[in-house]
């Protein structure tokens, strides 16, 4: 269905350019809000932190397992030491008088000494593994804490910038509402529809022979049509379809 022909005083049409300028300012604010460097930095940081968190869970599990292993190794060594101490006490007390029993006791003490040595080697190996695992765990915790600090800094900067942009947006929106209140409803409706379908620009001035919406020069025929049109006629660019507003800089 063909759109109805609109009419508006030249001053009102020029006011439409003020509305267009305010809408472009709002678009710029929205773009700034969406493209803050902190958004990407926080996203990248979250990805890095996720990796470190997973590594930290693995490190915590390894440390916990090695701690249990060390406790068992300590317990095993202590049990054999106690048994060896009891045998040594029996040997030193003189209670064992049978040569064969003495020989067996001495042999057992020797076996226990070798067992203690083997267990102490295993215990030392576990301790070394545990120390290494705790170093890794500590490093990962330090990194996780650093991530938290960096995240807080980025969020503070982001929130501060967003607050400023929101204040700008509110101020521009107030100005826009005042301009819209001055314009005919049909003109605003047409402008809004054209703006949605033309990359955010619904109205543009005619500067010289050029439509500043599509940057195309109008043909002599189109210029003659514009010159012949009443001053209150709301014109459209033949190239892009946007509302074409005549100004003091227009060639027609």
PAPA-211114 format. One line per field, with one value per residue: residue in three letters; z, y, x of N, C-alpha, C, O in turn; residue number from 1. Coordinates in steps of 0.1 Angstrom, whole numbers. Layout:
code c(ALA ...)
nc3 c(Z ...)
nc2 c(Y ...)
nc1 c(X ...)
cac3 c(Z ...)
cac2 c(Y ...)
cac1 c(X ...)
cc3 c(Z ...)
cc2 c(Y ...)
cc1 c(X ...)
oc3 c(Z ...)
oc2 c(Y ...)
oc1 c(X ...)
pos c(NUM ...)
! end
This chain:
code c(UNK UNK UNK UNK UNK UNK UNK UNK UNK UNK UNK UNK UNK UNK UNK UNK UNK UNK UNK UNK UNK UNK UNK UNK UNK UNK UNK UNK UNK UNK UNK UNK UNK UNK UNK UNK UNK UNK UNK UNK UNK UNK UNK UNK UNK UNK UNK UNK UNK UNK UNK UNK UNK UNK UNK UNK UNK UNK UNK UNK UNK UNK UNK UNK UNK UNK UNK UNK UNK UNK UNK UNK UNK UNK UNK UNK UNK UNK UNK UNK UNK UNK UNK UNK UNK UNK UNK UNK UNK UNK UNK UNK UNK UNK UNK UNK UNK UNK UNK UNK UNK UNK UNK UNK UNK UNK UNK UNK UNK UNK UNK UNK UNK UNK UNK UNK UNK UNK UNK UNK UNK UNK UNK UNK UNK UNK UNK UNK UNK UNK UNK UNK UNK UNK UNK UNK UNK UNK UNK UNK UNK UNK UNK UNK UNK UNK UNK UNK UNK UNK UNK UNK UNK UNK UNK UNK UNK UNK UNK UNK UNK UNK UNK UNK UNK UNK UNK UNK UNK UNK UNK UNK UNK UNK UNK UNK UNK UNK UNK UNK UNK UNK UNK UNK UNK UNK UNK UNK UNK UNK UNK UNK UNK UNK UNK UNK UNK UNK UNK UNK UNK UNK UNK UNK UNK UNK UNK UNK UNK UNK UNK UNK UNK UNK UNK UNK UNK UNK UNK UNK UNK UNK UNK UNK UNK UNK UNK UNK UNK UNK UNK UNK UNK UNK UNK UNK UNK UNK UNK UNK UNK UNK UNK UNK UNK UNK UNK UNK UNK UNK UNK UNK)
nc3 c(0 -9 7 26 15 31 50 63 82 70 92 110 96 96 122 124 116 138 155 142 146 174 176 164 181 203 192 190 217 225 210 221 247 242 231 249 260 283 284 266 278 303 295 283 305 321 307 309 337 341 331 349 373 369 367 393 408 401 411 439 444 439 459 482 479 481 506 522 514 524 552 555 548 568 590 585 587 613 627 621 632 659 664 659 680 702 699 701 727 740 733 745 772 781 784 765 762 748 724 697 697 702 679 660 668 664 637 628 637 620 596 600 601 575 563 575 563 536 537 547 525 506 520 519 492 487 502 488 464 474 483 458 445 462 457 431 435 452 435 415 431 438 412 408 427 418 394 404 416 393 379 395 393 366 364 380 366 342 352 361 337 323 338 334 306 307 319 300 280 291 293 266 257 270 257 232 236 240 215 199 209 197 171 143 147 126 109 126 129 102 98 118 108 84 93 106 85 70 80 103 97 90 81 62 53 24 8 -11 -42 -32 -15 19 31 15 1 -26 -56 -67 -96 -124 -131 -108 -90 -101 -96 -68 -65 -74 -56 -29 -1 23 18 25 15 -3 -8 -41 -45 -21 -5 19 41 28 37 31 33 42 28 6 -29 -41)
nc2 c(-12 22 48 75 109 132 163 190 218 236 242 223 200 203 200 173 164 170 151 128 131 129 102 89 95 81 55 54 55 30 13 18 8 -19 -26 -23 -26 -40 -60 -80 -85 -95 -118 -133 -136 -151 -175 -183 -185 -206 -227 -228 -232 -258 -271 -266 -281 -307 -306 -302 -326 -344 -336 -342 -370 -378 -369 -386 -409 -404 -404 -431 -442 -432 -443 -471 -472 -465 -485 -507 -499 -498 -525 -534 -521 -534 -560 -555 -546 -570 -585 -570 -573 -597 -618 -637 -667 -690 -701 -706 -692 -667 -663 -663 -641 -620 -622 -615 -589 -578 -582 -565 -540 -538 -537 -513 -495 -497 -489 -463 -452 -453 -437 -412 -408 -404 -381 -362 -362 -351 -326 -314 -315 -298 -274 -269 -267 -245 -225 -225 -216 -191 -180 -182 -164 -141 -138 -133 -108 -93 -96 -82 -56 -51 -53 -32 -10 -14 -12 15 29 21 32 59 60 52 74 94 83 85 113 120 106 120 145 136 128 153 165 147 152 175 170 159 130 111 117 111 84 74 82 65 40 40 45 21 4 13 12 27 53 75 100 126 154 175 184 207 191 166 138 133 109 86 95 100 119 138 135 159 160 150 171 192 185 186 213 223 214 221 240 228 202 168 153 125 107 97 77 63 63 75 101 133 162 196 222 253 248 234 226 228)
nc1 c(8 5 23 9 9 29 29 47 58 87 105 98 104 132 137 134 158 173 163 172 199 201 193 214 234 225 227 255 262 251 267 292 287 283 308 328 362 366 346 355 379 371 358 378 394 378 378 405 406 389 403 425 411 402 426 435 416 424 450 445 433 454 472 458 455 482 488 474 487 512 507 500 525 541 529 533 561 565 552 569 592 586 581 607 620 609 619 646 647 640 663 683 676 683 666 662 677 683 705 696 671 682 696 676 662 680 683 657 657 676 663 641 654 662 637 627 644 637 611 614 627 606 588 602 602 575 571 586 572 548 557 564 539 525 538 530 502 501 511 490 469 477 476 449 439 450 436 410 415 421 398 380 390 386 358 351 361 346 319 319 324 301 281 286 280 254 242 247 231 206 203 204 182 162 163 156 129 117 120 105 80 74 70 49 28 25 47 69 64 68 94 107 101 115 141 146 149 170 196 197 194 169 162 176 197 195 223 237 236 234 222 225 221 224 245 244 243 216 196 193 166 153 161 147 121 121 125 102 84 61 70 63 61 69 96 111 141 150 168 175 153 150 137 140 154 151 175 193 216 209 207 184)
cac3 c(0 -10 19 24 13 44 49 76 80 69 105 116 89 100 136 122 115 152 160 136 152 187 175 160 194 211 186 194 231 226 205 231 258 237 227 259 261 295 281 260 288 313 288 281 319 326 300 316 351 340 329 362 383 366 371 408 413 399 421 452 446 440 472 492 478 485 521 527 511 533 565 556 548 582 600 582 592 628 632 620 642 673 665 660 693 712 697 706 741 744 731 755 785 785 787 756 765 739 712 685 698 700 664 653 671 657 622 627 639 607 585 603 597 560 560 578 553 524 540 547 511 500 527 514 478 488 507 477 455 480 482 444 443 470 450 419 441 457 423 410 440 436 399 409 435 409 385 412 417 380 376 403 387 353 367 386 354 333 358 361 323 319 346 326 293 309 322 287 273 297 289 252 256 275 246 221 239 238 201 194 213 188 157 140 149 113 105 134 125 89 101 126 99 74 100 109 72 63 87 114 92 84 75 58 47 10 8 -26 -50 -27 -3 28 36 7 -5 -40 -62 -74 -111 -127 -131 -94 -84 -106 -89 -55 -65 -77 -45 -19 10 34 13 30 3 -1 -18 -51 -45 -9 1 32 41 24 43 25 43 35 20 -5 -42 -46)
cac2 c(0 34 56 88 121 140 177 195 231 235 242 210 190 204 195 159 162 170 138 118 133 123 88 85 96 69 43 54 51 16 6 19 -1 -33 -29 -20 -36 -48 -71 -91 -89 -104 -131 -140 -139 -162 -187 -186 -189 -219 -237 -228 -239 -273 -276 -266 -293 -318 -304 -305 -341 -351 -333 -350 -384 -379 -367 -399 -419 -402 -408 -445 -445 -428 -454 -483 -471 -464 -499 -516 -494 -502 -539 -536 -516 -544 -571 -550 -546 -584 -589 -564 -576 -610 -628 -648 -674 -700 -697 -706 -681 -654 -661 -660 -627 -611 -623 -607 -575 -574 -581 -553 -529 -536 -532 -499 -487 -497 -481 -449 -447 -451 -425 -400 -406 -398 -367 -354 -360 -342 -312 -310 -313 -286 -262 -267 -263 -231 -216 -224 -208 -177 -175 -180 -152 -130 -137 -127 -94 -87 -96 -71 -44 -50 -51 -18 -1 -16 -6 29 34 18 42 72 59 52 88 100 78 91 127 121 102 131 155 130 128 166 167 139 158 187 165 152 116 104 120 103 69 72 83 54 28 42 43 6 -3 20 13 37 67 76 113 132 167 177 193 208 182 153 133 129 96 76 101 100 131 137 139 172 158 150 184 201 180 191 228 226 209 230 241 220 188 159 146 113 105 86 67 54 63 83 115 143 175 208 232 264 243 226 232 229)
cac1 c(0 13 23 2 18 30 33 52 65 102 112 95 112 146 137 135 173 178 159 181 212 200 192 227 241 220 234 269 263 248 278 302 284 285 321 338 373 365 338 363 389 365 355 391 399 369 382 417 403 382 414 432 402 402 439 435 409 433 462 440 430 467 478 450 459 496 488 469 497 523 503 501 539 546 523 540 575 564 549 581 602 581 584 621 624 605 628 659 646 641 676 692 672 689 656 664 690 686 712 687 662 690 700 664 658 690 680 645 660 682 652 633 662 661 623 626 652 629 599 619 629 593 583 609 597 561 573 591 561 539 562 563 525 521 543 521 490 503 512 477 461 482 471 434 437 453 424 400 418 420 384 374 395 379 344 350 362 334 307 321 321 287 273 287 273 239 239 247 220 194 203 200 168 153 163 148 115 112 119 94 68 72 68 36 30 27 61 78 62 74 109 111 101 126 153 148 152 180 209 197 192 156 161 190 196 200 234 240 228 237 215 236 218 230 257 243 239 204 196 186 151 149 162 136 109 122 124 88 75 58 80 59 60 79 102 119 152 146 178 175 140 149 131 150 151 158 181 199 227 204 207 170)
cc3 c(0 3 16 23 26 41 63 73 79 82 112 110 94 114 135 121 129 158 155 143 166 186 172 173 203 206 190 208 233 221 215 243 254 234 237 260 273 293 276 270 298 307 287 295 324 320 307 330 351 339 343 372 381 371 386 414 412 409 435 455 447 454 483 491 484 500 527 525 521 548 566 556 562 592 598 589 608 634 632 630 656 675 667 674 704 711 703 721 747 744 742 769 790 787 777 758 755 727 699 685 696 685 656 655 664 642 619 628 626 596 587 599 582 556 563 568 540 525 541 533 504 507 521 499 478 493 496 466 460 480 468 441 450 463 438 424 445 445 416 418 439 423 401 417 426 399 392 413 404 376 383 397 374 355 372 374 345 339 358 347 319 326 338 313 296 313 309 280 278 293 274 250 260 264 235 224 237 223 195 197 204 174 155 141 137 108 113 131 112 91 108 117 89 81 103 96 65 72 98 110 85 77 73 51 32 10 -6 -34 -44 -15 7 35 29 -1 -20 -45 -69 -88 -113 -126 -116 -87 -88 -99 -75 -55 -67 -66 -35 -7 22 30 19 19 7 -12 -28 -50 -33 -2 14 30 38 28 36 35 35 26 7 -18 -48 -35)
cc2 c(12 43 70 99 129 154 181 208 228 234 229 199 191 199 179 155 162 156 127 119 127 108 82 85 84 56 42 50 36 8 6 9 -15 -36 -25 -30 -45 -61 -83 -95 -98 -118 -139 -145 -151 -175 -192 -192 -203 -230 -239 -235 -254 -279 -276 -277 -305 -318 -307 -319 -348 -348 -341 -364 -387 -378 -380 -410 -417 -406 -424 -449 -443 -439 -467 -483 -472 -478 -508 -512 -498 -517 -542 -532 -527 -556 -567 -550 -561 -589 -583 -568 -589 -621 -639 -654 -685 -695 -696 -694 -667 -652 -657 -645 -617 -611 -614 -593 -570 -572 -568 -540 -527 -531 -518 -490 -486 -488 -466 -443 -444 -438 -412 -397 -399 -383 -358 -352 -350 -328 -306 -306 -300 -273 -259 -261 -248 -221 -214 -215 -194 -171 -173 -167 -140 -127 -130 -112 -87 -86 -84 -58 -41 -47 -37 -8 -2 -9 9 35 32 29 56 71 59 66 96 96 84 106 129 117 113 142 149 131 142 169 159 145 170 183 158 137 108 105 111 88 66 72 70 41 29 40 28 -1 3 22 24 51 68 90 119 145 166 187 195 200 168 150 127 115 85 81 102 114 129 141 153 171 158 163 193 198 186 206 231 222 220 229 231 205 180 151 134 112 94 75 57 54 70 96 125 156 186 217 244 260 235 234 233 233)
cc1 c(9 12 16 13 17 34 37 60 80 109 110 103 127 147 139 150 179 175 169 195 212 200 206 236 237 226 248 271 261 260 290 300 287 300 332 349 372 356 346 374 384 362 367 396 391 374 395 415 397 393 421 424 402 415 441 428 418 445 457 438 444 473 471 454 473 497 484 480 509 519 504 516 545 541 531 554 574 561 561 591 598 584 599 626 621 615 642 659 647 656 685 688 679 679 657 677 693 693 704 678 669 693 687 660 667 687 667 648 667 672 644 641 661 647 621 633 643 617 603 621 616 586 589 604 583 562 577 580 551 544 561 548 520 526 534 507 490 504 498 468 464 476 456 431 440 442 413 402 417 406 377 378 387 365 342 351 350 322 307 318 307 278 274 279 258 234 238 234 207 192 198 186 158 151 154 133 109 110 107 81 64 68 54 38 32 41 71 76 69 89 114 112 113 140 156 153 164 193 209 195 179 154 175 188 201 211 239 231 228 228 225 232 225 243 256 238 225 205 190 171 146 150 151 123 109 120 109 79 73 68 76 58 72 84 110 130 148 156 177 162 139 142 143 146 159 163 187 211 222 205 193 160)
oc3 c(8 8 5 29 31 32 73 63 85 84 119 116 95 118 144 126 132 166 163 146 170 195 176 175 209 213 192 212 240 226 217 248 262 235 233 259 272 299 281 272 303 314 290 297 331 326 309 334 360 345 347 380 391 377 392 424 422 415 443 465 455 460 491 502 490 507 537 534 526 555 576 564 567 600 607 595 614 644 642 636 664 685 674 680 713 721 709 728 757 752 748 778 802 792 781 755 754 721 691 675 690 680 647 646 659 636 609 620 621 588 578 594 578 547 556 564 534 517 536 531 497 500 519 496 470 487 495 461 453 477 467 434 445 464 436 419 443 446 412 413 439 422 395 414 427 396 386 412 404 370 377 396 372 348 368 374 341 332 356 346 313 320 337 310 288 309 307 274 270 290 271 242 254 261 229 215 232 219 187 189 203 166 164 138 136 102 107 130 112 86 104 117 87 75 101 97 54 72 101 118 74 69 81 44 28 13 -12 -32 -50 -6 3 44 34 -7 -27 -38 -76 -92 -104 -121 -113 -79 -80 -95 -70 -46 -62 -65 -33 -5 28 38 18 13 18 -24 -23 -55 -35 7 20 19 44 24 35 45 22 17 0 -19 -59 -38)
oc2 c(13 44 75 99 132 157 178 209 219 226 224 190 181 194 173 144 154 151 118 109 120 101 71 76 78 47 32 43 29 -2 -4 2 -23 -48 -22 -42 -56 -71 -94 -107 -108 -128 -151 -156 -160 -186 -204 -202 -211 -241 -250 -243 -261 -289 -285 -283 -313 -328 -314 -325 -357 -358 -347 -371 -397 -384 -384 -418 -427 -412 -429 -458 -451 -444 -474 -493 -478 -482 -515 -520 -502 -522 -550 -538 -529 -561 -575 -554 -563 -597 -590 -567 -592 -632 -651 -648 -688 -685 -686 -687 -658 -641 -649 -638 -607 -600 -607 -584 -559 -563 -561 -531 -515 -523 -510 -480 -475 -480 -457 -432 -434 -430 -402 -386 -390 -375 -346 -340 -342 -319 -295 -296 -293 -263 -247 -252 -240 -210 -203 -207 -185 -160 -163 -160 -130 -116 -121 -104 -76 -76 -77 -49 -30 -38 -30 1 9 -2 16 45 41 33 62 81 64 70 104 105 88 110 137 123 114 147 157 134 144 176 165 145 174 191 152 131 98 96 106 81 55 63 65 34 19 34 24 -11 -2 33 29 60 61 91 117 147 157 199 185 201 158 158 119 111 76 74 104 121 119 150 157 180 164 167 201 206 191 212 242 226 229 219 226 197 184 142 132 116 83 64 45 45 71 102 125 162 186 220 244 268 231 246 238 234)
oc1 c(18 1 17 23 7 41 31 67 85 118 119 108 134 158 144 154 188 183 173 201 222 206 210 244 246 230 253 280 268 264 297 309 292 303 344 346 377 358 345 376 390 363 367 401 396 374 397 421 400 392 424 429 403 416 447 432 418 448 464 441 445 478 477 455 475 505 490 483 515 528 508 520 553 549 534 558 583 567 563 598 607 589 603 635 628 619 649 668 653 661 694 697 679 682 653 688 705 689 705 676 664 692 688 655 663 688 666 643 664 673 640 635 660 646 615 628 643 613 595 619 614 580 582 602 580 555 572 579 545 536 557 545 511 519 531 502 481 498 495 460 456 471 450 421 433 438 406 393 411 402 368 369 382 359 332 343 345 315 297 311 301 268 264 272 250 223 229 227 198 181 190 179 147 140 146 125 98 101 100 72 52 63 49 49 40 47 80 86 76 97 124 121 120 149 168 160 167 198 219 194 177 145 184 178 209 208 244 219 223 226 233 240 231 250 266 230 223 213 182 164 136 141 146 115 99 113 104 67 81 73 85 54 84 76 114 127 144 153 177 160 128 141 153 136 171 156 186 215 231 203 191 148)
pos c(1 2 3 4 5 6 7 8 9 10 11 12 13 14 15 16 17 18 19 20 21 22 23 24 25 26 27 28 29 30 31 32 33 34 35 36 37 38 39 40 41 42 43 44 45 46 47 48 49 50 51 52 53 54 55 56 57 58 59 60 61 62 63 64 65 66 67 68 69 70 71 72 73 74 75 76 77 78 79 80 81 82 83 84 85 86 87 88 89 90 91 92 93 94 95 96 97 98 99 100 101 102 103 104 105 106 107 108 109 110 111 112 113 114 115 116 117 118 119 120 121 122 123 124 125 126 127 128 129 130 131 132 133 134 135 136 137 138 139 140 141 142 143 144 145 146 147 148 149 150 151 152 153 154 155 156 157 158 159 160 161 162 163 164 165 166 167 168 169 170 171 172 173 174 175 176 177 178 179 180 181 182 183 184 185 186 187 188 189 190 191 192 193 194 195 196 197 198 199 200 201 202 203 204 205 206 207 208 209 210 211 212 213 214 215 216 217 218 219 220 221 222 223 224 225 226 227 228 229 230 231 232 233 234 235 236 237 238 239 240 241 242 243 244 245 246 247 248 249 250 251 252)
! end
